[in-house]
Amino acid sequence: MILKRFLIVSIGVVGIAAFLEAQPTSEPTLNTQPTFREHRIGESAQEFFSIASVAERNGMLSTDYCRSYRNDPKMKQAIEKASKKSAGDPSSLAAKTAEGCGSIQAALAGQDVEVDALFAAEFVSGQVRFVAGHLASATFIVKAPFNDVVEDMTAKLNATPRLDAETFQNSVAAIVKQRRAVWTLPKTLVKLSELRSLEGSDIGTEVSVSDPEMTKRRTNSLN
């Protein structure tokens, strides 16, 4: 099975399918790390934002977008106004842009920070996390059935996952069984979690890719 079948689902899934598209790989070693849509865990923020683009901006680089946003007097005023609002609307464009551009600056400066996928459209959804200016993790959602994503990821990583399931009670007191798949590779941990609606229907798969040592260093730095 290949990821081309995802292309007929939706425009959003096209981006995710391309992100997961299988590439020729050898057995994972300490010196070979899997790449995801031209990104790899551990790459520098400079590498990451040399290609990261803004959603709904026709592929405009996030760094260029933030630069132009700040240089526009009206937009600059909107940013300053949004940043001064202690109880402002966090969903507003000005607030999101101010926060996102600030996070990009922090990542490029070598800080620990999370950046919304709005500023990395290749991920379509979710967040990416930087630790000491390097990509430590990425979390996003694939709008495709769990089994299909597991099969595609297995082919991409050239490794067999550990499968398990978790049973829990959702917000409407229904018992839900969530399937999971985990790949443990040198310096890379990949997790898939099945997503279901309150009614129990399949609504996609959450994908998490990280370097456990990097994320652990971030956690320790906050203690």
N, C-alpha and C positions, 0 to 999 in steps of 0.2 A: 504494500500500500504506500502511496506517495501523497505528499501534501497538496498536490494539485487539485484534489477533490474539494479542498476548502475554498477554492477560488470562486465557486458558484454560490457560496453562502451569503456573503455580504462584503462591502468594501472594507469594513473594519477587519474582517477575518482575513482578507488578502494580506494586510500588513502583518498579522500574526503568522499566517502560513509562511510568508517569506522569512519571517524571523526564525521559524523552526525548520526551514527547508534543509533537508539532509545534505551534508557535505562529505566528501571523501575524508575519512579519518583512520588513523591507526589506533592500536591499543593505547589508552591514556597513559601518559608518563608524567613525571614531574615537570618536563619541559614542553609538553604539548597540552594546551588547554582548548576546550571546545569554544567555538565562536557562535554568537547569536546575532544575526543581522549586523555583521561587521563589528560587533562589540564582544569583548571578552572580559570575564571577571578578572580584576587586577589591573586593567589598563588605567592610565592616568586620566584625570579630568580633561587635560588638554587634548588627549587622543579622543576621548568620548565626545567632547563638544566641537571637535573639528568636523563632525558629520551629523550630530544631533540636530533635529529640526523642530519647528513649532507646528503643532497641529493646526490645520485650517489656514496655513500661511504659505501654501504652494511650495513647500520644501525649503522655506527660508531658514537659514541656520539660526539656532536659538541665540547665539552670541550676537549675531547681526541684528536680530529682532530686538533684543534688550538694548543694544547700543542705539538703535534708531528710536526706540520708545523713550529712552532717557533724553535724547537730543531734541525731541519734539516738545516745545514749551507747554502745550496743552496737556500732553500725556505726562510730562514731568510734574505738572501741577496736580494732576489726578493721582499720581503715585504718592506724592508728598501728603496729599489730603487723606488718602487711604491709610497710609502708614501712621498718621496721627490719631486715627480713630481707634480708641481702645476697645470700643464695642461696635465696630463697623461690621458691615456685611462681608464675611470672608469669601462668599461666593461671587462677589462682584469682579468684573474683568480687571479693574484697576488694582484691587487687593491681590488677586491671583498673580497678576503680572509683577507687581511689586515684590511679592514673596518669592515667586519663581526666579526672577532675575537676581534677587538677593542671594538665593540659594546657589545659583550658578556661579556667582562671584565668589561665594564661600568655598565651593568645591574647587574652583580654579586656584584659590589661595591656599589650598591644602588642608581645609577644615573638614570636620565630620558633619555631614548634612544630607538630608533627603531632598530629592527633586521629583516633582510630579511629572508623569509621562506627557503632560501637556507640552513640556519643553524637550521631549524626546519622543517625537511622534512615531518613530519606528517601533516602539513598544505598544502603541495604540492606547493602552490603559495601564493603571498601576503607578508604582513609584520605583525609583532607583536610589540607592544609598551609596554615598562616598565616605570612605574612612581615610583620613590623612591624604586627601586628594586623589584617591584611587577608587575605582568602582568595586564595591564590596558585595552588592546584591542587587537583584532586580526581581520585582514581583508584578505579574500582569495576568490577565484573564484571556483564555482562548475560548471563543464561542463555538466549541466543537465537543462531541461526546468524549468522555473520559477514556474509553478503550482506544479510540482512534488516536488521541494525543499520546497515550502510553506507547502505542505501536510506533508512531512516528519518532518519538523521543528515543525509544530503544534503538531504532535504526540510526539515528543521528549520533548518539553517544557510543554506539557499538558496545553496549553493556546491558546486562539484565538487571531490572530493578527489583527492589524488595517491595512486595505488595502486602498491604494490610487494610484494615477498615476500622472506623471509629463510630460508635453508636452514641448519639446524644439526643437531647430533647430541644426542639427549636422554640421560637418565641410564641407559638400557638399550642405548645404542649404536645406536639406530635413527635414520635420517635423517628429519628432520621439516621440512616446508615450512610456514612461518607467513606468512599474508597480512596486510598492513597497509594502513591508509588514513589519510591525513593531510590536515587542513584548516588552512591558515594564514590567520587573519583578523586584523584590527587588534586588537592586545593579547590575542588568544586563539589558542591552539594546541590543536587537537583531534586525538587519535590513537586509532585502533582497532587492536587486535591480535587475531588469531584464536587461540583456545585449543583445543588438542587433547589427548586423553588419551594415555597411553603406548601404547595400542593403536591410536591414530590417529583415534579418533572425535571428532566435534565436541562440545565441552563448554561453549561459550560464547564471549563476546567481552569483552576487557578494554578499558575506556574510560578515557582520560586527557584531562583538560581543564586547561589551565594558562595563565598569563601568563608567557612566557619571560623578560621583563625582571625581573619580581618574583622568580622562582626563581633567576635569575642573581645578583641582589643578595644573596639568602640565601647562595648558594654563596660569593660573594666575601667575605661577612662572616665566614665560617668559616676563611678562608685566613690 
